[in-house]
């Protein structure tokens, strides 16, 4: 899980593009990850842990899921000021290991996720 791995881009603006019906977000403006949402399917392009149970060590270069199966968990801020964001499958929410965090964000970085959280919420995805 990257923590402050984007320190060099903290002052950068979030890149958000509305490409037709697709929302694309480069939350750190560094090209490492692009998160895309077309109203039905959520995708992460960039390194992400996939699997379930004890198999969270598998790294993929992209991940996609239909919103009916998408689980979004947001925790924080913790005592250090970080927000933890996790994206996972409703199927994996009851595994022993739960859903691994996607990233830990400071307040400024967390604010860059707002357009994505708003779009997911408008589509009926619970963000808890």
Backbone as XML, in Angstrom:
<?xml version="1.0"?>
<chain id="A" units="angstrom">
  <residue number="1" name="UNK">
    <atom name="N" x="0.852" y="-1.159" z="0.000"/>
    <atom name="CA" x="0.000" y="0.000" z="0.000"/>
    <atom name="C" x="0.901" y="1.226" z="0.000"/>
  </residue>
  <residue number="2" name="UNK">
    <atom name="N" x="0.746" y="2.083" z="-0.978"/>
    <atom name="CA" x="1.593" y="3.266" z="-0.989"/>
    <atom name="C" x="1.147" y="4.278" z="0.048"/>
  </residue>
  <residue number="3" name="UNK">
    <atom name="N" x="2.057" y="4.755" z="0.823"/>
    <atom name="CA" x="1.773" y="5.838" z="1.758"/>
    <atom name="C" x="2.631" y="7.002" z="1.334"/>
  </residue>
  <residue number="4" name="UNK">
    <atom name="N" x="1.975" y="8.063" z="0.948"/>
    <atom name="CA" x="2.681" y="9.265" z="0.551"/>
    <atom name="C" x="3.690" y="8.987" z="-0.551"/>
  </residue>
  <residue number="5" name="UNK">
    <atom name="N" x="3.407" y="7.979" z="-1.370"/>
    <atom name="CA" x="4.309" y="7.630" z="-2.457"/>
    <atom name="C" x="4.307" y="8.710" z="-3.524"/>
  </residue>
  <residue number="6" name="UNK">
    <atom name="N" x="3.398" y="9.644" z="-3.394"/>
    <atom name="CA" x="3.209" y="10.664" z="-4.414"/>
    <atom name="C" x="3.629" y="12.029" z="-3.894"/>
  </residue>
  <residue number="7" name="UNK">
    <atom name="N" x="4.577" y="12.041" z="-2.989"/>
    <atom name="CA" x="4.960" y="13.298" z="-2.343"/>
    <atom name="C" x="5.385" y="14.343" z="-3.356"/>
  </residue>
  <residue number="8" name="UNK">
    <atom name="N" x="6.001" y="13.921" z="-4.433"/>
    <atom name="CA" x="6.452" y="14.876" z="-5.433"/>
    <atom name="C" x="5.318" y="15.540" z="-6.177"/>
  </residue>
  <residue number="9" name="UNK">
    <atom name="N" x="4.126" y="14.948" z="-6.129"/>
    <atom name="CA" x="3.012" y="15.517" z="-6.879"/>
    <atom name="C" x="1.940" y="16.104" z="-5.971"/>
  </residue>
  <residue number="10" name="UNK">
    <atom name="N" x="2.245" y="16.296" z="-4.692"/>
    <atom name="CA" x="1.232" y="16.800" z="-3.775"/>
    <atom name="C" x="0.704" y="18.161" z="-4.197"/>
  </residue>
  <residue number="11" name="UNK">
    <atom name="N" x="1.528" y="18.971" z="-4.815"/>
    <atom name="CA" x="1.080" y="20.281" z="-5.240"/>
    <atom name="C" x="0.406" y="20.258" z="-6.596"/>
  </residue>
  <residue number="12" name="UNK">
    <atom name="N" x="0.439" y="19.119" z="-7.296"/>
    <atom name="CA" x="-0.147" y="19.015" z="-8.624"/>
    <atom name="C" x="-1.659" y="18.967" z="-8.537"/>
  </residue>
  <residue number="13" name="UNK">
    <atom name="N" x="-2.285" y="19.382" z="-9.599"/>
    <atom name="CA" x="-3.731" y="19.302" z="-9.676"/>
    <atom name="C" x="-4.144" y="17.902" z="-10.109"/>
  </residue>
  <residue number="14" name="UNK">
    <atom name="N" x="-5.276" y="17.463" z="-9.613"/>
    <atom name="CA" x="-5.836" y="16.189" z="-10.026"/>
    <atom name="C" x="-6.293" y="16.289" z="-11.473"/>
  </residue>
  <residue number="15" name="UNK">
    <atom name="N" x="-5.990" y="15.290" z="-12.262"/>
    <atom name="CA" x="-6.450" y="15.271" z="-13.636"/>
    <atom name="C" x="-7.781" y="14.543" z="-13.675"/>
  </residue>
  <residue number="16" name="UNK">
    <atom name="N" x="-8.817" y="15.213" z="-14.119"/>
    <atom name="CA" x="-10.137" y="14.613" z="-14.266"/>
    <atom name="C" x="-10.604" y="14.907" z="-15.681"/>
  </residue>
  <residue number="17" name="UNK">
    <atom name="N" x="-10.955" y="13.857" z="-16.408"/>
    <atom name="CA" x="-11.429" y="14.033" z="-17.780"/>
    <atom name="C" x="-12.787" y="13.363" z="-17.922"/>
  </residue>
  <residue number="18" name="UNK">
    <atom name="N" x="-13.714" y="14.052" z="-18.519"/>
    <atom name="CA" x="-15.004" y="13.467" z="-18.829"/>
    <atom name="C" x="-14.959" y="13.123" z="-20.313"/>
  </residue>
  <residue number="19" name="UNK">
    <atom name="N" x="-14.656" y="11.860" z="-20.606"/>
    <atom name="CA" x="-14.500" y="11.409" z="-21.983"/>
    <atom name="C" x="-15.814" y="10.757" z="-22.396"/>
  </residue>
  <residue number="20" name="UNK">
    <atom name="N" x="-16.685" y="11.534" z="-23.019"/>
    <atom name="CA" x="-18.012" y="11.025" z="-23.335"/>
    <atom name="C" x="-18.747" y="10.736" z="-22.047"/>
  </residue>
  <residue number="21" name="UNK">
    <atom name="N" x="-19.020" y="9.470" z="-21.811"/>
    <atom name="CA" x="-19.723" y="9.061" z="-20.607"/>
    <atom name="C" x="-18.776" y="8.460" z="-19.567"/>
  </residue>
  <residue number="22" name="UNK">
    <atom name="N" x="-17.469" y="8.603" z="-19.750"/>
    <atom name="CA" x="-16.497" y="7.993" z="-18.846"/>
    <atom name="C" x="-15.793" y="9.062" z="-18.023"/>
  </residue>
  <residue number="23" name="UNK">
    <atom name="N" x="-15.787" y="8.881" z="-16.707"/>
    <atom name="CA" x="-15.026" y="9.749" z="-15.816"/>
    <atom name="C" x="-13.673" y="9.085" z="-15.610"/>
  </residue>
  <residue number="24" name="UNK">
    <atom name="N" x="-12.598" y="9.787" z="-15.911"/>
    <atom name="CA" x="-11.248" y="9.284" z="-15.663"/>
    <atom name="C" x="-10.563" y="10.207" z="-14.679"/>
  </residue>
  <residue number="25" name="UNK">
    <atom name="N" x="-9.951" y="9.613" z="-13.669"/>
    <atom name="CA" x="-9.282" y="10.379" z="-12.635"/>
    <atom name="C" x="-7.857" y="9.862" z="-12.477"/>
  </residue>
  <residue number="26" name="UNK">
    <atom name="N" x="-6.900" y="10.763" z="-12.580"/>
    <atom name="CA" x="-5.511" y="10.477" z="-12.211"/>
    <atom name="C" x="-5.306" y="11.223" z="-10.898"/>
  </residue>
  <residue number="27" name="UNK">
    <atom name="N" x="-5.608" y="10.580" z="-9.778"/>
    <atom name="CA" x="-5.711" y="11.306" z="-8.513"/>
    <atom name="C" x="-4.411" y="11.936" z="-8.017"/>
  </residue>
  <residue number="28" name="UNK">
    <atom name="N" x="-3.286" y="11.485" z="-8.533"/>
    <atom name="CA" x="-2.008" y="12.026" z="-8.087"/>
    <atom name="C" x="-1.297" y="12.797" z="-9.191"/>
  </residue>
  <residue number="29" name="UNK">
    <atom name="N" x="-1.933" y="12.907" z="-10.359"/>
    <atom name="CA" x="-1.381" y="13.639" z="-11.501"/>
    <atom name="C" x="0.036" y="13.190" z="-11.820"/>
  </residue>
  <residue number="30" name="UNK">
    <atom name="N" x="0.281" y="11.877" z="-11.689"/>
    <atom name="CA" x="1.603" y="11.362" z="-11.998"/>
    <atom name="C" x="1.577" y="10.185" z="-12.959"/>
  </residue>
  <residue number="31" name="UNK">
    <atom name="N" x="0.393" y="9.772" z="-13.404"/>
    <atom name="CA" x="0.269" y="8.696" z="-14.367"/>
    <atom name="C" x="0.425" y="7.298" z="-13.795"/>
  </residue>
  <residue number="32" name="UNK">
    <atom name="N" x="0.643" y="7.159" z="-12.496"/>
    <atom name="CA" x="0.818" y="5.820" z="-11.918"/>
    <atom name="C" x="-0.493" y="5.046" z="-11.925"/>
  </residue>
  <residue number="33" name="UNK">
    <atom name="N" x="-1.585" y="5.735" z="-11.591"/>
    <atom name="CA" x="-2.898" y="5.108" z="-11.605"/>
    <atom name="C" x="-3.877" y="5.990" z="-12.357"/>
  </residue>
  <residue number="34" name="UNK">
    <atom name="N" x="-4.774" y="5.351" z="-13.085"/>
    <atom name="CA" x="-5.942" y="6.025" z="-13.637"/>
    <atom name="C" x="-7.145" y="5.228" z="-13.174"/>
  </residue>
  <residue number="35" name="UNK">
    <atom name="N" x="-8.111" y="5.921" z="-12.588"/>
    <atom name="CA" x="-9.345" y="5.296" z="-12.157"/>
    <atom name="C" x="-10.429" y="5.755" z="-13.118"/>
  </residue>
  <residue number="36" name="UNK">
    <atom name="N" x="-11.201" y="4.818" z="-13.643"/>
    <atom name="CA" x="-12.212" y="5.142" z="-14.644"/>
    <atom name="C" x="-13.565" y="4.590" z="-14.210"/>
  </residue>
  <residue number="37" name="UNK">
    <atom name="N" x="-14.604" y="5.360" z="-14.521"/>
    <atom name="CA" x="-15.964" y="4.939" z="-14.188"/>
    <atom name="C" x="-16.890" y="5.405" z="-15.289"/>
  </residue>
  <residue number="38" name="UNK">
    <atom name="N" x="-17.623" y="4.446" z="-15.885"/>
    <atom name="CA" x="-18.525" y="4.776" z="-16.992"/>
    <atom name="C" x="-19.992" y="4.757" z="-16.592"/>
  </residue>
  <residue number="39" name="UNK">
    <atom name="N" x="-20.256" y="4.689" z="-15.294"/>
    <atom name="CA" x="-21.638" y="4.632" z="-14.820"/>
    <atom name="C" x="-22.065" y="3.225" z="-14.461"/>
  </residue>
  <residue number="40" name="UNK">
    <atom name="N" x="-21.356" y="2.214" z="-14.967"/>
    <atom name="CA" x="-21.658" y="0.819" z="-14.654"/>
    <atom name="C" x="-20.427" y="0.050" z="-14.181"/>
  </residue>
  <residue number="41" name="UNK">
    <atom name="N" x="-19.290" y="0.318" z="-14.808"/>
    <atom name="CA" x="-18.067" y="-0.432" z="-14.528"/>
    <atom name="C" x="-17.002" y="0.516" z="-13.982"/>
  </residue>
  <residue number="42" name="UNK">
    <atom name="N" x="-16.399" y="0.111" z="-12.866"/>
    <atom name="CA" x="-15.306" y="0.851" z="-12.249"/>
    <atom name="C" x="-14.011" y="0.121" z="-12.575"/>
  </residue>
  <residue number="43" name="UNK">
    <atom name="N" x="-12.985" y="0.869" z="-12.979"/>
    <atom name="CA" x="-11.711" y="0.259" z="-13.346"/>
    <atom name="C" x="-10.554" y="1.010" z="-12.703"/>
  </residue>
  <residue number="44" name="UNK">
    <atom name="N" x="-9.531" y="0.263" z="-12.352"/>
    <atom name="CA" x="-8.279" y="0.843" z="-11.887"/>
    <atom name="C" x="-7.194" y="0.362" z="-12.830"/>
  </residue>
  <residue number="45" name="UNK">
    <atom name="N" x="-6.484" y="1.300" z="-13.430"/>
    <atom name="CA" x="-5.357" y="0.977" z="-14.293"/>
    <atom name="C" x="-4.096" y="1.378" z="-13.541"/>
  </residue>
  <residue number="46" name="UNK">
    <atom name="N" x="-3.254" y="0.426" z="-13.278"/>
    <atom name="CA" x="-2.047" y="0.625" z="-12.495"/>
    <atom name="C" x="-1.925" y="-0.522" z="-11.507"/>
  </residue>
  <residue number="47" name="UNK">
    <atom name="N" x="-0.820" y="-0.628" z="-10.801"/>
    <atom name="CA" x="-0.597" y="-1.775" z="-9.921"/>
    <atom name="C" x="-1.599" y="-1.826" z="-8.771"/>
  </residue>
  <residue number="48" name="UNK">
    <atom name="N" x="-2.202" y="-2.994" z="-8.599"/>
    <atom name="CA" x="-3.179" y="-3.189" z="-7.532"/>
    <atom name="C" x="-3.126" y="-4.644" z="-7.086"/>
  </residue>
  <residue number="49" name="UNK">
    <atom name="N" x="-3.343" y="-4.856" z="-5.783"/>
    <atom name="CA" x="-3.409" y="-6.210" z="-5.249"/>
    <atom name="C" x="-4.772" y="-6.796" z="-5.555"/>
  </residue>
  <residue number="50" name="UNK">
    <atom name="N" x="-4.777" y="-8.031" z="-6.054"/>
    <atom name="CA" x="-6.038" y="-8.722" z="-6.338"/>
    <atom name="C" x="-5.985" y="-10.091" z="-5.694"/>
  </residue>
  <residue number="51" name="UNK">
    <atom name="N" x="-7.127" y="-10.717" z="-5.589"/>
    <atom name="CA" x="-7.197" y="-12.053" z="-5.023"/>
    <atom name="C" x="-8.200" y="-12.095" z="-3.902"/>
  </residue>
  <residue number="52" name="UNK">
    <atom name="N" x="-7.925" y="-12.901" z="-2.923"/>
    <atom name="CA" x="-8.819" y="-13.021" z="-1.789"/>
    <atom name="C" x="-8.173" y="-13.879" z="-0.728"/>
  </residue>
  <residue number="53" name="UNK">
    <atom name="N" x="-8.689" y="-13.799" z="0.466"/>
    <atom name="CA" x="-8.135" y="-14.576" z="1.560"/>
    <atom name="C" x="-6.670" y="-14.240" z="1.770"/>
  </residue>
  <residue number="54" name="UNK">
    <atom name="N" x="-5.828" y="-15.244" z="1.730"/>
    <atom name="CA" x="-4.396" y="-15.022" z="1.956"/>
    <atom name="C" x="-3.663" y="-14.684" z="0.666"/>
  </residue>
  <residue number="55" name="UNK">
    <atom name="N" x="-4.365" y="-14.552" z="-0.438"/>
    <atom name="CA" x="-3.730" y="-14.361" z="-1.740"/>
    <atom name="C" x="-3.690" y="-12.900" z="-2.166"/>
  </residue>
  <residue number="56" name="UNK">
    <atom name="N" x="-3.580" y="-11.961" z="-1.221"/>
    <atom name="CA" x="-3.564" y="-10.551" z="-1.578"/>
    <atom name="C" x="-2.220" y="-10.110" z="-2.139"/>
  </residue>
  <residue number="57" name="UNK">
    <atom name="N" x="-1.276" y="-11.033" z="-2.303"/>
    <atom name="CA" x="0.041" y="-10.656" z="-2.799"/>
    <atom name="C" x="0.114" y="-10.654" z="-4.322"/>
  </residue>
  <residue number="58" name="UNK">
    <atom name="N" x="-0.942" y="-11.061" z="-4.991"/>
    <atom name="CA" x="-0.958" y="-11.059" z="-6.442"/>
    <atom name="C" x="-1.141" y="-9.630" z="-6.939"/>
  </residue>
  <residue number="59" name="UNK">
    <atom name="N" x="-0.222" y="-9.167" z="-7.753"/>
    <atom name="CA" x="-0.297" y="-7.806" z="-8.277"/>
    <atom name="C" x="-0.733" y="-7.864" z="-9.739"/>
  </residue>
  <residue number="60" name="UNK">
    <atom name="N" x="-1.738" y="-7.075" z="-10.066"/>
    <atom name="CA" x="-2.217" y="-6.977" z="-11.445"/>
    <atom name="C" x="-1.994" y="-5.547" z="-11.922"/>
  </residue>
  <residue number="61" name="UNK">
    <atom name="N" x="-2.004" y="-5.363" z="-13.240"/>
    <atom name="CA" x="-1.823" y="-4.010" z="-13.776"/>
    <atom name="C" x="-3.140" y="-3.315" z="-14.054"/>
  </residue>
  <residue number="62" name="UNK">
    <atom name="N" x="-4.256" y="-4.007" z="-13.818"/>
    <atom name="CA" x="-5.567" y="-3.373" z="-13.930"/>
    <atom name="C" x="-6.596" y="-4.245" z="-13.229"/>
  </residue>
  <residue number="63" name="UNK">
    <atom name="N" x="-7.734" y="-3.621" z="-12.927"/>
    <atom name="CA" x="-8.805" y="-4.324" z="-12.234"/>
    <atom name="C" x="-10.109" y="-3.649" z="-12.608"/>
  </residue>
  <residue number="64" name="UNK">
    <atom name="N" x="-11.133" y="-4.443" z="-12.895"/>
    <atom name="CA" x="-12.442" y="-3.867" z="-13.217"/>
    <atom name="C" x="-13.530" y="-4.647" z="-12.522"/>
  </residue>
  <residue number="65" name="UNK">
    <atom name="N" x="-14.613" y="-3.923" z="-12.207"/>
    <atom name="CA" x="-15.715" y="-4.547" z="-11.489"/>
    <atom name="C" x="-17.000" y="-3.777" z="-11.789"/>
  </residue>
  <residue number="66" name="UNK">
    <atom name="N" x="-18.093" y="-4.500" z="-11.908"/>
    <atom name="CA" x="-19.407" y="-3.881" z="-12.090"/>
    <atom name="C" x="-19.837" y="-3.269" z="-10.760"/>
  </residue>
  <residue number="67" name="UNK">
    <atom name="N" x="-20.542" y="-2.148" z="-10.805"/>
    <atom name="CA" x="-20.906" y="-1.455" z="-9.564"/>
    <atom name="C" x="-21.809" y="-2.285" z="-8.657"/>
  </residue>
  <residue number="68" name="UNK">
    <atom name="N" x="-22.545" y="-3.248" z="-9.213"/>
    <atom name="CA" x="-23.373" y="-4.108" z="-8.362"/>
    <atom name="C" x="-22.528" y="-4.962" z="-7.421"/>
  </residue>
  <residue number="69" name="UNK">
    <atom name="N" x="-21.262" y="-5.169" z="-7.771"/>
    <atom name="CA" x="-20.363" y="-5.980" z="-6.960"/>
    <atom name="C" x="-19.306" y="-5.160" z="-6.231"/>
  </residue>
  <residue number="70" name="UNK">
    <atom name="N" x="-19.271" y="-3.861" z="-6.474"/>
    <atom name="CA" x="-18.225" y="-2.999" z="-5.935"/>
    <atom name="C" x="-18.476" y="-2.643" z="-4.477"/>
  </residue>
  <residue number="71" name="UNK">
    <atom name="N" x="-17.430" y="-2.741" z="-3.692"/>
    <atom name="CA" x="-17.452" y="-2.319" z="-2.306"/>
    <atom name="C" x="-16.374" y="-1.256" z="-2.130"/>
  </residue>
  <residue number="72" name="UNK">
    <atom name="N" x="-16.747" y="-0.112" z="-1.577"/>
    <atom name="CA" x="-15.796" y="0.971" z="-1.334"/>
    <atom name="C" x="-15.778" y="1.234" z="0.168"/>
  </residue>
  <residue number="73" name="UNK">
    <atom name="N" x="-14.588" y="1.161" z="0.746"/>
    <atom name="CA" x="-14.444" y="1.432" z="2.169"/>
    <atom name="C" x="-13.497" y="2.620" z="2.342"/>
  </residue>
  <residue number="74" name="UNK">
    <atom name="N" x="-13.909" y="3.565" z="3.165"/>
    <atom name="CA" x="-13.089" y="4.741" z="3.465"/>
    <atom name="C" x="-12.997" y="4.856" z="4.980"/>
  </residue>
  <residue number="75" name="UNK">
    <atom name="N" x="-11.783" y="4.943" z="5.482"/>
    <atom name="CA" x="-11.558" y="5.101" z="6.919"/>
    <atom name="C" x="-10.679" y="6.326" z="7.141"/>
  </residue>
  <residue number="76" name="UNK">
    <atom name="N" x="-10.916" y="6.986" z="8.247"/>
    <atom name="CA" x="-10.016" y="8.081" z="8.595"/>
    <atom name="C" x="-10.706" y="9.417" z="8.625"/>
  </residue>
  <residue number="77" name="UNK">
    <atom name="N" x="-9.918" y="10.405" z="8.918"/>
    <atom name="CA" x="-8.469" y="10.342" z="9.037"/>
    <atom name="C" x="-8.030" y="9.696" z="10.355"/>
  </residue>
  <residue number="78" name="UNK">
    <atom name="N" x="-6.857" y="9.035" z="10.295"/>
    <atom name="CA" x="-6.290" y="8.458" z="11.506"/>
    <atom name="C" x="-5.531" y="9.531" z="12.277"/>
  </residue>
  <residue number="79" name="UNK">
    <atom name="N" x="-4.842" y="9.158" z="13.330"/>
    <atom name="CA" x="-4.169" y="10.155" z="14.166"/>
    <atom name="C" x="-3.014" y="10.845" z="13.458"/>
  </residue>
  <residue number="80" name="UNK">
    <atom name="N" x="-2.598" y="10.287" z="12.320"/>
    <atom name="CA" x="-1.543" y="10.924" z="11.527"/>
    <atom name="C" x="-2.121" y="11.749" z="10.379"/>
  </residue>
  <residue number="81" name="UNK">
    <atom name="N" x="-3.455" y="11.771" z="10.270"/>
    <atom name="CA" x="-4.115" y="12.556" z="9.239"/>
    <atom name="C" x="-4.328" y="11.831" z="7.923"/>
  </residue>
  <residue number="82" name="UNK">
    <atom name="N" x="-4.132" y="10.515" z="7.901"/>
    <atom name="CA" x="-4.301" y="9.763" z="6.660"/>
    <atom name="C" x="-5.685" y="9.136" z="6.568"/>
  </residue>
  <residue number="83" name="UNK">
    <atom name="N" x="-6.224" y="9.123" z="5.344"/>
    <atom name="CA" x="-7.479" y="8.449" z="5.027"/>
    <atom name="C" x="-7.102" y="7.169" z="4.285"/>
  </residue>
  <residue number="84" name="UNK">
    <atom name="N" x="-7.723" y="6.063" z="4.647"/>
    <atom name="CA" x="-7.475" y="4.794" z="3.976"/>
    <atom name="C" x="-8.639" y="4.506" z="3.040"/>
  </residue>
  <residue number="85" name="UNK">
    <atom name="N" x="-8.333" y="4.240" z="1.784"/>
    <atom name="CA" x="-9.359" y="3.952" z="0.788"/>
    <atom name="C" x="-9.140" y="2.534" z="0.274"/>
  </residue>
  <residue number="86" name="UNK">
    <atom name="N" x="-10.217" y="1.748" z="0.249"/>
    <atom name="CA" x="-10.144" y="0.381" z="-0.253"/>
    <atom name="C" x="-11.267" y="0.153" z="-1.252"/>
  </residue>
  <residue number="87" name="UNK">
    <atom name="N" x="-10.928" y="-0.481" z="-2.363"/>
    <atom name="CA" x="-11.913" y="-0.898" z="-3.356"/>
    <atom name="C" x="-11.872" y="-2.416" z="-3.402"/>
  </residue>
  <residue number="88" name="UNK">
    <atom name="N" x="-13.038" y="-3.048" z="-3.381"/>
    <atom name="CA" x="-13.061" y="-4.502" z="-3.408"/>
    <atom name="C" x="-14.382" y="-5.013" z="-3.920"/>
  </residue>
  <residue number="89" name="UNK">
    <atom name="N" x="-14.514" y="-6.319" z="-3.847"/>
    <atom name="CA" x="-15.710" y="-6.998" z="-4.307"/>
    <atom name="C" x="-16.606" y="-7.302" z="-3.123"/>
  </residue>
  <residue number="90" name="UNK">
    <atom name="N" x="-17.900" y="-7.198" z="-3.317"/>
    <atom name="CA" x="-18.857" y="-7.596" z="-2.280"/>
    <atom name="C" x="-18.601" y="-9.042" z="-1.872"/>
  </residue>
  <residue number="91" name="UNK">
    <atom name="N" x="-18.133" y="-9.861" z="-2.803"/>
    <atom name="CA" x="-17.855" y="-11.270" z="-2.532"/>
    <atom name="C" x="-16.746" y="-11.409" z="-1.501"/>
  </residue>
  <residue number="92" name="UNK">
    <atom name="N" x="-15.721" y="-10.553" z="-1.558"/>
    <atom name="CA" x="-14.563" y="-10.666" z="-0.681"/>
    <atom name="C" x="-14.724" y="-9.962" z="0.658"/>
  </residue>
  <residue number="93" name="UNK">
    <atom name="N" x="-15.833" y="-9.287" z="0.888"/>
    <atom name="CA" x="-15.955" y="-8.512" z="2.114"/>
    <atom name="C" x="-16.007" y="-9.382" z="3.364"/>
  </residue>
  <residue number="94" name="UNK">
    <atom name="N" x="-16.346" y="-10.644" z="3.210"/>
    <atom name="CA" x="-16.471" y="-11.509" z="4.375"/>
    <atom name="C" x="-15.281" y="-12.448" z="4.536"/>
  </residue>
  <residue number="95" name="UNK">
    <atom name="N" x="-14.226" y="-12.267" z="3.742"/>
    <atom name="CA" x="-13.053" y="-13.118" z="3.898"/>
    <atom name="C" x="-12.321" y="-12.752" z="5.176"/>
  </residue>
  <residue number="96" name="UNK">
    <atom name="N" x="-11.497" y="-13.638" z="5.636"/>
    <atom name="CA" x="-10.764" y="-13.425" z="6.885"/>
    <atom name="C" x="-9.918" y="-12.161" z="6.818"/>
  </residue>
  <residue number="97" name="UNK">
    <atom name="N" x="-9.299" y="-11.908" z="5.685"/>
    <atom name="CA" x="-8.408" y="-10.760" z="5.559"/>
    <atom name="C" x="-9.122" y="-9.489" z="5.152"/>
  </residue>
  <residue number="98" name="UNK">
    <atom name="N" x="-10.412" y="-9.572" z="4.815"/>
    <atom name="CA" x="-11.130" y="-8.389" z="4.372"/>
    <atom name="C" x="-10.576" y="-7.874" z="3.056"/>
  </residue>
  <residue number="99" name="UNK">
    <atom name="N" x="-10.721" y="-6.603" z="2.828"/>
    <atom name="CA" x="-10.264" y="-5.986" z="1.585"/>
    <atom name="C" x="-9.013" y="-5.181" z="1.890"/>
  </residue>
  <residue number="100" name="UNK">
    <atom name="N" x="-7.930" y="-5.418" z="1.148"/>
    <atom name="CA" x="-6.713" y="-4.660" z="1.442"/>
    <atom name="C" x="-6.872" y="-3.206" z="1.023"/>
  </residue>
  <residue number="101" name="UNK">
    <atom name="N" x="-6.251" y="-2.289" z="1.734"/>
    <atom name="CA" x="-6.326" y="-0.882" z="1.340"/>
    <atom name="C" x="-5.688" y="-0.664" z="-0.028"/>
  </residue>
  <residue number="102" name="UNK">
    <atom name="N" x="-6.299" y="0.186" z="-0.820"/>
    <atom name="CA" x="-5.718" y="0.579" z="-2.101"/>
    <atom name="C" x="-4.626" y="1.607" z="-1.868"/>
  </residue>
  <residue number="103" name="UNK">
    <atom name="N" x="-4.916" y="2.581" z="-0.994"/>
    <atom name="CA" x="-3.965" y="3.659" z="-0.774"/>
    <atom name="C" x="-4.303" y="4.395" z="0.511"/>
  </residue>
  <residue number="104" name="UNK">
    <atom name="N" x="-3.306" y="5.003" z="1.118"/>
    <atom name="CA" x="-3.519" y="5.919" z="2.236"/>
    <atom name="C" x="-3.210" y="7.317" z="1.728"/>
  </residue>
  <residue number="105" name="UNK">
    <atom name="N" x="-4.104" y="8.263" z="2.051"/>
    <atom name="CA" x="-4.041" y="9.606" z="1.484"/>
    <atom name="C" x="-4.039" y="10.672" z="2.564"/>
  </residue>
  <residue number="106" name="UNK">
    <atom name="N" x="-3.289" y="11.738" z="2.349"/>
    <atom name="CA" x="-3.418" y="12.889" z="3.237"/>
    <atom name="C" x="-4.666" y="13.664" z="2.813"/>
  </residue>
  <residue number="107" name="UNK">
    <atom name="N" x="-5.012" y="14.716" z="3.530"/>
    <atom name="CA" x="-6.252" y="15.451" z="3.242"/>
    <atom name="C" x="-6.310" y="15.989" z="1.820"/>
  </residue>
  <residue number="108" name="UNK">
    <atom name="N" x="-5.210" y="16.557" z="1.341"/>
    <atom name="CA" x="-5.194" y="17.123" z="-0.010"/>
    <atom name="C" x="-5.368" y="16.035" z="-1.064"/>
  </residue>
  <residue number="109" name="UNK">
    <atom name="N" x="-4.702" y="14.909" z="-0.879"/>
    <atom name="CA" x="-4.835" y="13.803" z="-1.827"/>
    <atom name="C" x="-6.246" y="13.220" z="-1.768"/>
  </residue>
  <residue number="110" name="UNK">
    <atom name="N" x="-6.796" y="13.106" z="-0.568"/>
    <atom name="CA" x="-8.144" y="12.563" z="-0.400"/>
    <atom name="C" x="-9.168" y="13.424" z="-1.135"/>
  </residue>
  <residue number="111" name="UNK">
    <atom name="N" x="-8.985" y="14.730" z="-1.102"/>
    <atom name="CA" x="-9.909" y="15.644" z="-1.782"/>
    <atom name="C" x="-9.921" y="15.411" z="-3.295"/>
  </residue>
  <residue number="112" name="UNK">
    <atom name="N" x="-8.827" y="14.931" z="-3.842"/>
    <atom name="CA" x="-8.753" y="14.669" z="-5.286"/>
    <atom name="C" x="-9.615" y="13.489" z="-5.708"/>
  </residue>
  <residue number="113" name="UNK">
    <atom name="N" x="-10.012" y="12.648" z="-4.749"/>
    <atom name="CA" x="-10.897" y="11.518" z="-5.052"/>
    <atom name="C" x="-12.365" y="11.933" z="-5.087"/>
  </residue>
  <residue number="114" name="UNK">
    <atom name="N" x="-12.684" y="13.138" z="-4.641"/>
    <atom name="CA" x="-14.070" y="13.573" z="-4.510"/>
    <atom name="C" x="-14.896" y="13.383" z="-5.783"/>
  </residue>
  <residue number="115" name="UNK">
    <atom name="N" x="-14.417" y="13.773" z="-6.992"/>
    <atom name="CA" x="-15.251" y="13.559" z="-8.183"/>
    <atom name="C" x="-15.617" y="12.088" z="-8.398"/>
  </residue>
  <residue number="116" name="UNK">
    <atom name="N" x="-14.693" y="11.200" z="-8.091"/>
    <atom name="CA" x="-14.962" y="9.775" z="-8.236"/>
    <atom name="C" x="-15.968" y="9.301" z="-7.194"/>
  </residue>
  <residue number="117" name="UNK">
    <atom name="N" x="-15.774" y="9.678" z="-5.938"/>
    <atom name="CA" x="-16.725" y="9.287" z="-4.897"/>
    <atom name="C" x="-18.123" y="9.825" z="-5.206"/>
  </residue>
  <residue number="118" name="UNK">
    <atom name="N" x="-18.198" y="11.057" z="-5.697"/>
    <atom name="CA" x="-19.499" y="11.644" z="-6.052"/>
    <atom name="C" x="-20.176" y="10.849" z="-7.162"/>
  </residue>
  <residue number="119" name="UNK">
    <atom name="N" x="-19.414" y="10.488" z="-8.191"/>
    <atom name="CA" x="-19.979" y="9.730" z="-9.317"/>
    <atom name="C" x="-20.414" y="8.335" z="-8.883"/>
  </residue>
  <residue number="120" name="UNK">
    <atom name="N" x="-19.608" y="7.664" z="-8.077"/>
    <atom name="CA" x="-19.971" y="6.336" z="-7.584"/>
    <atom name="C" x="-21.216" y="6.408" z="-6.702"/>
  </residue>
  <residue number="121" name="UNK">
    <atom name="N" x="-21.271" y="7.397" z="-5.807"/>
    <atom name="CA" x="-22.440" y="7.564" z="-4.947"/>
    <atom name="C" x="-23.702" y="7.841" z="-5.743"/>
  </residue>
  <residue number="122" name="UNK">
    <atom name="N" x="-23.596" y="8.667" z="-6.785"/>
    <atom name="CA" x="-24.741" y="8.981" z="-7.637"/>
    <atom name="C" x="-25.246" y="7.739" z="-8.379"/>
  </residue>
  <residue number="123" name="UNK">
    <atom name="N" x="-24.333" y="6.788" z="-8.607"/>
    <atom name="CA" x="-24.713" y="5.532" z="-9.292"/>
    <atom name="C" x="-25.234" y="4.487" z="-8.326"/>
  </residue>
  <residue number="124" name="UNK">
    <atom name="N" x="-25.286" y="4.827" z="-7.017"/>
    <atom name="CA" x="-25.845" y="3.911" z="-6.043"/>
    <atom name="C" x="-24.836" y="3.067" z="-5.290"/>
  </residue>
  <residue number="125" name="UNK">
    <atom name="N" x="-23.548" y="3.346" z="-5.460"/>
    <atom name="CA" x="-22.531" y="2.588" z="-4.734"/>
    <atom name="C" x="-22.425" y="3.168" z="-3.321"/>
  </residue>
  <residue number="126" name="UNK">
    <atom name="N" x="-22.502" y="2.305" z="-2.325"/>
    <atom name="CA" x="-22.353" y="2.733" z="-0.940"/>
    <atom name="C" x="-20.870" y="2.930" z="-0.636"/>
  </residue>
  <residue number="127" name="UNK">
    <atom name="N" x="-20.555" y="4.072" z="-0.061"/>
    <atom name="CA" x="-19.176" y="4.358" z="0.309"/>
    <atom name="C" x="-19.148" y="4.453" z="1.823"/>
  </residue>
  <residue number="128" name="UNK">
    <atom name="N" x="-18.579" y="3.428" z="2.439"/>
    <atom name="CA" x="-18.594" y="3.375" z="3.891"/>
    <atom name="C" x="-17.236" y="3.251" z="4.495"/>
  </residue>
</chain>
